[in-house]
């Protein structure tokens, strides 16, 4: 299938086949895709929590308003943001740049200092909003990669983040959950899998100037 055909094949899976599991290679592809997501300033202020344990996931069904996808899918991906974003994140980022590209400090330092000032002067509420937007970029990237790889997914905002954070003890890692993405394979009897995709004509959604 072409990329467009694969995107047409994709849908928000309502019922997963609980007997099927992603291969190690497929799961690694999703991890790599997440890690390669294009993010603002190149700062990787997101973390991906991969939950495979079904006992744990069964406890999350209530937190997700009864949506069984969180436990019936092969894996549950939890997109998280850091609770604290500061100059240390910038320092770590530029250390990585130097290590990989061997860029001299004379070139890196001015950019690093400017970015540190930007991040450290940003109000807490703006940091939260900014980081959350980054999580949506990662979500879109993961959903597209899932479609290309023939993996079903279901993006979910419908859950109680504070309760899920407690269940997964995310505070220990300095994280807060933002989005859920159960991934796996659609059940044969999911009535939504064969419905035609509903979209407006491109002429109504794309403006060319």
KAKAGI-V933568 format. One record per run of one state. SS is the DSSP state (H for helix, E for strand, - for the rest). FROM is the first residue (numbers start at 1). LEN is the number of residues. If there is no record, write none. Layout:
BEGIN
SS|FROM|LEN ; SS|FROM|LEN
END
This chain:
BEGIN
-|1|2 ; H|3|7 ; -|10|2 ; E|12|1 ; -|13|3 ; E|16|1 ; -|17|7 ; H|24|12 ; -|36|4 ; H|40|3 ; -|43|3 ; E|46|6 ; -|52|2 ; H|54|7 ; -|61|8 ; H|69|4 ; -|73|2 ; E|75|8 ; -|83|4 ; H|87|15 ; -|102|3 ; H|105|16 ; -|121|3 ; H|124|26 ; -|150|2 ; E|152|5 ; -|157|4 ; H|161|8 ; -|169|1 ; H|170|4 ; -|174|1 ; E|175|10 ; -|185|1 ; E|186|1 ; -|187|4 ; H|191|4 ; -|195|7 ; H|202|4 ; -|206|4
END
